[in-house]
Amino acid sequence: MSLEQEFNDAAEKVKNLQKRPTDHELLELYALFKQGSLGDVNTSRPGMFDLKGKAKWDAWSSKKGMSKDEAKETYVKFVETLLKKYEE
């Protein structure tokens, strides 16, 4: 299976978790997914009243410089960890 297929499979599997991951875990998932899909953050930081948007932007921005393939590999491993944690 190619890395792209593993990445897409992981993205589908994580939608079916029995329990909701923590906010920190959700931000990590978001950041790795965006970095793996689009690369470095390519938008301006949301305004001061958009707290959720800023948290997501900051999480994605923290992955700046990570290659798309590295982000995809890390995402797949992180999803496997979450599946073990929340599917048992």
Secondary structure, DSSP 4 states (H G I P E B T S, - for coil): --HHHHHHHHHHHGGG-SSPPPHHHHHHHHHHHHHHHH-S--SPPPPTT-HHHHHHHHHHHTTTT--HHHHHHHHHHHHHHHHHHHH-
